[in-house]
Amino acid sequence: MSWDEVEDILYDGTEKDIRNLVCPICGGNIAYEYTEEVPAFSYSCQKCGHISRGQGGPKPNCAAYFGNKAMVPVKTAKAI
């Protein structure tokens, strides 16, 4: 899996697909944050530090399922 595929899943994936995502480089947890006002979206690996940021576009499915700020893999649907 690549980071492009991770982004695709965060935006368009099913709840199950998003819940089970891990960093494609190191297997670490992926944290994301979506800000509706701008709109802006960023996600990063909490282990190896890879980060991606962008502005514009629709609200990603991860934010719709788990809130605007969370970490995956999601063991519960509780936002951090």
C-alpha positions as a LaTeX table, in Angstrom:
\begin{tabular}{lrrr}
\hline
Residue & $x$ (\AA) & $y$ (\AA) & $z$ (\AA) \\
\hline
Met1 & 0.00 & 0.00 & 0.00 \\
Ser2 & 1.16 & 3.56 & $-0.71$ \\
Trp3 & 0.39 & 6.90 & 0.94 \\
Asp4 & $-1.76$ & 7.76 & $-2.11$ \\
Glu5 & $-3.87$ & 4.69 & $-1.34$ \\
Val6 & $-4.07$ & 5.69 & 2.33 \\
Glu7 & $-5.39$ & 9.11 & 1.29 \\
Asp8 & $-7.94$ & 7.50 & $-1.03$ \\
Ile9 & $-9.18$ & 5.29 & 1.81 \\
Leu10 & $-9.34$ & 8.20 & 4.29 \\
Tyr11 & $-11.46$ & 10.16 & 1.79 \\
Asp12 & $-13.59$ & 7.46 & 0.17 \\
Gly13 & $-13.15$ & 4.26 & 2.17 \\
Thr14 & $-15.66$ & 2.31 & 4.17 \\
Glu15 & $-15.75$ & 2.59 & 7.94 \\
Lys16 & $-14.10$ & $-0.85$ & 8.18 \\
Asp17 & $-11.32$ & 0.05 & 5.71 \\
Ile18 & $-10.56$ & 3.30 & 7.55 \\
Arg19 & $-10.73$ & 1.65 & 10.97 \\
Asn20 & $-7.95$ & $-0.80$ & 9.95 \\
Leu21 & $-5.50$ & 1.59 & 8.23 \\
Val22 & $-1.87$ & 1.65 & 9.30 \\
Cys23 & 1.17 & 3.48 & 7.95 \\
Pro24 & 2.39 & 1.79 & 4.76 \\
Ile25 & 6.01 & 2.53 & 5.71 \\
Cys26 & 6.26 & 1.41 & 9.34 \\
Gly27 & 2.84 & 0.07 & 10.41 \\
Gly28 & 2.28 & 2.92 & 12.87 \\
Asn29 & $-0.99$ & 4.65 & 13.74 \\
Ile30 & $-2.28$ & 7.36 & 11.41 \\
Ala31 & $-3.63$ & 10.54 & 12.96 \\
Tyr32 & $-5.78$ & 12.91 & 10.92 \\
Glu33 & $-7.45$ & 16.27 & 11.35 \\
Tyr34 & $-10.10$ & 17.90 & 9.19 \\
Thr35 & $-11.02$ & 21.58 & 9.62 \\
Glu36 & $-14.38$ & 22.47 & 8.11 \\
Glu37 & $-13.90$ & 26.26 & 8.13 \\
Val38 & $-11.07$ & 26.29 & 5.58 \\
Pro39 & $-11.58$ & 23.31 & 4.61 \\
Ala40 & $-8.23$ & 21.67 & 5.33 \\
Phe41 & $-7.14$ & 18.07 & 5.86 \\
Ser42 & $-3.91$ & 16.65 & 7.24 \\
Tyr43 & $-2.79$ & 13.18 & 8.22 \\
Ser44 & 0.42 & 11.77 & 9.61 \\
Cys45 & 2.08 & 8.66 & 10.98 \\
Gln46 & 2.61 & 8.83 & 14.72 \\
Lys47 & 5.62 & 6.53 & 14.50 \\
Cys48 & 7.77 & 7.48 & 11.48 \\
Gly49 & 6.52 & 11.08 & 11.13 \\
His50 & 5.28 & 11.06 & 7.51 \\
Ile51 & 2.85 & 13.96 & 7.09 \\
Ser52 & 0.57 & 15.24 & 4.34 \\
Arg53 & $-1.53$ & 18.42 & 4.26 \\
Gly54 & $-3.99$ & 19.89 & 1.81 \\
Gln55 & $-6.78$ & 22.43 & 1.46 \\
Gly56 & $-10.10$ & 22.31 & $-0.33$ \\
Gly57 & $-12.12$ & 19.32 & $-1.35$ \\
Pro58 & $-15.01$ & 17.49 & 0.24 \\
Lys59 & $-15.18$ & 16.26 & 3.83 \\
Pro60 & $-13.35$ & 12.92 & 4.00 \\
Asn61 & $-15.22$ & 9.80 & 5.08 \\
Cys62 & $-12.87$ & 9.34 & 8.05 \\
Ala63 & $-14.13$ & 12.63 & 9.52 \\
Ala64 & $-17.75$ & 11.67 & 8.82 \\
Tyr65 & $-17.32$ & 8.30 & 10.60 \\
Phe66 & $-14.98$ & 9.14 & 13.48 \\
Gly67 & $-15.04$ & 12.93 & 13.90 \\
Asn68 & $-12.82$ & 15.71 & 12.61 \\
Lys69 & $-9.80$ & 14.58 & 14.64 \\
Ala70 & $-8.89$ & 10.97 & 15.39 \\
Met71 & $-6.28$ & 8.26 & 15.08 \\
Val72 & $-6.49$ & 5.00 & 13.13 \\
Pro73 & $-6.47$ & 2.09 & 13.45 \\
Val74 & $-9.61$ & 2.88 & 15.41 \\
Lys75 & $-10.28$ & 0.50 & 18.25 \\
Thr76 & $-13.39$ & 2.45 & 19.18 \\
Ala77 & $-15.25$ & 5.16 & 17.32 \\
Lys78 & $-14.17$ & 7.64 & 19.97 \\
Ala79 & $-12.33$ & 10.73 & 18.70 \\
Ile80 & $-9.06$ & 11.76 & 20.36 \\
\hline
\end{tabular}
